[in-house]
Amino acid sequence: MFYKKKTTQLPIFKEKRLKLDCNLGSNINYDEDANNIIEGKPRLNVNFKSENGSLTSSSGLRYLVLPTSQSTSDTCTRSLNYSALGGSAFIKIWRYKYYSTVNSKYMYMLIAYMSDKKLYYCNVFGADTNFHLIGNYTFNTTPTSIMFRVNGQDVIAFCAPNTNMLVWYCDSAPYQVSTAPTFLSICLHEGRLFAIDASKTNLVRYSSNTNPLDWTADDSSVDGAGEIDLGLTKGENKVVFSFLGNVYVFNEYGIFKISSYSNSSKFVVSQVFSTTSRIYTETAVVSGENIFFLSCDGFYKFDGYKVEKIDLKISKLLFSQLQKYINTCAFENKIFIACRLDFGDGNDGSNSRHNNAMIEYNIESKSVVVHRSNDILCMYPLQDLLLSKLVCIAYDFAGTTDKYLFEVCDPSETLFVKKKIWQSGKITLGDKSKLKILKKINLHLNCENMSVVFTSDKGSKTFSLSGINVYKAIDVNLPGHEFEVKFESNEGLVIITSPELIFNVEA
């Protein structure tokens, strides 16, 4: 008797290749389900950015250095002397440009409000590295500042809810304006100062049209000072802007517009935006022809007429946290948002930390970079002559570096190396039911140490990679129906170019 040999039909596989997208664009999408991310594109980027088609380390922080002269390049720099501050911590900073009649030239200063509740200044240019006390005035709450001209002279003024306005002509001693009300926020608009009254936030007060320091009420005169009652509103009025020909007041739940007419002392008030989600008024910042701000439910831009929501695609990261210390800055056509994010890996610092991340939104490309960063409490654009620096007040994880000023720098110069993560969405190659074998990954690498993690529904594999300007072809051989890929590194400089996955897919 003869038996026919039983044969087993082996599955037929075809090769498929998938290039991973290293161009950030607007592809980051942490809010979307991982299964719905376009294959090869990132679900999350942390401390990576796109540069010339490669995935590379994003910016870091270093100690602020300033030029020694207005006539030399900023390669001739000086480090600042913080010992004169007596251990006080930085809370807020401003830049001040004014024409000095004593020196017959423009002068540039960096002014700081410190934890001893006093103001200090440091020259932006020159050999002097010290911070100097501005008078001996105390502000019990963080002041706001405004720069304007009076009688042909440049002036900087500081306002706070419980302190009289402090005015400094810089060539002379500062003094307080006892006749001025106390303010929450202040702006200059068509020769007048407009400010929110600290004791009655429904009132916006305005100064004389002929003298911004004259707050004596005189409604009968076109040039006189006065007040505008916005009425009882939900939430407090917090911030005032001069923007595109009008004055705008940001309330915790809306925006008011104050319009004026030439040769008239009358003002027209209208509410141009209302919301049920509380606005983080401290985040409102002007950039070009828009004001950008955050509320409890999203990121918005306002053009003076309408409010438009911008989907950063990281709402699950951003709005799951209490953003008590969130702050923003407009710099070089970007909006920087210092905030707290839940990265979900237990490395976000203690609960006492204020912020642990910085979001970088490019207004033109609409791209988003997420930085796992120091605890940034304040940011300020320092842009003068030879300079273009984003200056930060920040804590490190030990909570000590608030006694120094930092600047955003290239990753090769950073003092604080942060973990970098690029994570894909689910990869099924269009058919979750078909069996696949991830055979290998090819990429070009410039990094001393990084790992790549491959995960499928059948298992997981991790590979450690290193090499300076080398091509890598890694055999993976991981079966599964759906896959995820993650790049991770704790190195300062990481460059990944042209990563490509090679699969065998069941026909």
Secondary structure, DSSP 4 states (H G I P E B T S, - for coil): ---PPP---PPPEEEEEEE-----TT---SSS-GGGSPTTSEEEEESEEEETTEEEE--EEEE-EEES-SSS-TTSEEE-B-GGGTTPPEEEEEEEEEEETTTTEEEEEEEEEETTS-EEEEESSSS--B-EE-TT---SS--EEEEEEETTEEEEEEEETTEEEEEE-SSS--EEETTSPPEEEEEEETTEEEEEESS-TTEEEE--SS-TT---B-TTSTT-BEEEE--S-SS-EEEEEEETTEEEEEETTEEEEEEE-TT---EEEEEEEE-SSPEEEEEEEEETTEEEEEETTEEEEE-SS-EEEE--S-HHHHTTS--TT-EEEEETTEEEEEE----SSS-S--TT-S--EEEEEETTT--EEEEE--EEEEEEEE--TT--EEEEEEE-TTS-GGGSEEEEE-GGG-SS---EEEEE--B-TT-TTS-EEEEEEEEEEEEEEEEEEEEETTEEEEEEEEEEEEEEEEEEEEEESSEEEEEEE-SS--EEEEEEEEEEEE-
